[in-house]
Amino acid sequence: MEDLDRRILTLLASDGRMSFTDLGKATGLSTSAVHQRVKRLEQRGLIKGYGATVDFDQVGLPLTAFISIRPIDPSQPDDSPDRLSAITEIESCWSVAGDESYILKVRVAKPSDLEELLARVRAVANVSTRTTIVLSTPYEGRPVSS
């Protein structure tokens, strides 16, 4: 599966109502190209509904990790999210209080891919990292009850 298809699946998993135009902007594809890819993903059974969760094991991204980042030089501008935005393996980026500045949620296929991703994150954002690998996910994306 191509990285663009994985990115489309990730975007639709977070917002099943995202338009083809917005998907195109987020992936760098034309609206018609995104539409064709989504239709193929539906035909392959990788999209079974919208607003549903994506089985990342099925799409070849079974390894989930959380990467905490901290600037090497605290006087540098706080622009890590902008620097990292083009890295498609990063699913989420949260600004946090504590020793680290941000926590990234990432999904990759195998440990060597995580190792390569960590090197890219460090180089692109000039940060140090601390990584936690997810062993299992009993539940995820639960709706908030009132």
C-alpha positions in Angstrom: 0.0 0.0 0.0 1.3 3.4 -0.9 2.0 6.2 1.7 -0.7 8.4 0.0 -3.3 5.7 0.5 -2.3 5.3 4.2 -2.5 9.1 4.6 -6.0 9.2 3.1 -7.1 6.4 5.4 -5.7 8.2 8.4 -7.4 11.5 7.4 -10.8 9.8 6.9 -10.4 7.9 10.2 -10.1 11.2 12.0 -12.8 12.9 9.9 -15.1 10.7 7.9 -16.8 13.8 6.5 -13.7 15.3 5.0 -14.4 16.4 1.4 -12.4 15.2 -1.6 -11.2 18.8 -2.0 -9.8 18.9 1.5 -8.3 15.4 1.2 -6.6 16.6 -2.0 -5.2 19.7 -0.2 -3.9 17.5 2.7 -2.3 15.0 0.4 -1.1 17.2 -2.5 -3.4 15.4 -5.0 -6.1 16.7 -7.3 -9.7 16.3 -6.2 -10.3 13.7 -9.0 -7.2 11.8 -8.1 -8.3 11.6 -4.4 -11.8 10.5 -5.5 -10.3 7.7 -7.6 -8.1 6.5 -4.7 -10.9 6.6 -2.2 -13.1 4.5 -4.6 -10.2 1.9 -5.0 -9.8 1.8 -1.2 -13.6 1.2 -0.8 -13.4 -1.6 -3.5 -10.5 -3.3 -1.7 -12.5 -3.3 1.5 -10.2 -1.0 3.3 -12.9 1.6 3.8 -16.1 0.0 5.1 -17.8 3.1 6.4 -17.1 6.7 7.3 -16.4 7.7 10.8 -15.4 4.1 11.5 -11.9 3.3 12.8 -9.2 2.1 10.4 -7.6 -1.3 11.1 -4.0 -0.2 10.7 -2.7 -3.8 10.9 -4.7 -4.5 7.7 -3.2 -1.5 5.9 0.3 -2.4 6.8 1.0 -0.1 9.7 0.9 -2.3 12.7 3.5 -0.5 14.8 2.2 2.5 16.8 4.5 4.7 18.9 4.5 7.9 20.8 7.5 10.2 20.3 8.1 12.9 22.9 10.3 15.7 21.5 12.3 18.5 23.2 14.3 21.2 21.4 18.0 20.7 21.6 18.4 24.5 21.8 15.6 25.9 24.0 16.2 29.4 22.5 15.3 28.2 19.0 11.8 29.2 17.7 8.9 26.9 18.7 8.1 25.7 15.2 8.4 21.9 15.4 4.8 21.3 14.3 5.5 23.3 11.1 8.8 21.6 10.5 7.3 18.1 11.0 4.0 18.6 9.1 5.2 17.0 5.9 6.1 13.7 7.6 3.2 11.5 6.8 3.9 8.8 9.4 2.9 11.4 12.1 -0.8 10.9 12.8 -1.1 13.4 15.6 0.9 16.2 17.3 0.1 17.5 20.8 1.6 20.4 22.6 2.2 19.3 26.2 3.3 20.6 29.6 6.3 18.9 31.2 9.8 18.1 30.1 8.9 17.6 26.5 7.4 20.2 24.2 5.3 17.9 22.0 4.1 14.3 21.8 3.7 12.7 18.3 1.6 9.7 17.6 3.1 7.8 14.7 2.3 4.6 12.8 4.9 2.6 10.8 5.2 -0.9 9.3 8.2 -2.2 11.2 10.9 -1.3 13.8 13.4 -0.3 11.2 10.9 2.2 9.8 10.5 3.7 13.2 14.3 4.0 13.5 14.4 5.8 10.2 11.5 8.0 11.2 13.2 9.0 14.5 16.3 10.1 12.6 14.2 12.2 10.2 12.3 13.8 13.1 15.5 14.7 14.9 17.1 16.1 11.8 14.1 18.1 10.5 13.1 19.6 13.9 16.5 19.7 15.6 15.1 17.9 18.7 15.9 15.1 21.1 13.4 12.3 21.3 12.0 9.8 23.8 9.9 7.0 22.3 7.3 4.7 23.7 6.1 1.7 21.5 2.5 0.5 21.8 2.3 -3.2 22.6 -1.5 -3.5 22.2 -4.6 -1.3 21.9 -7.5 -2.6 24.0 -9.6 0.3 22.7 -9.0 3.6 20.8 -11.2 6.4 19.5 -14.0 5.8 22.0 -16.8 8.4 21.9 -16.9 10.8 24.8 -20.0 10.2 27.0 -21.7 13.0 28.7 
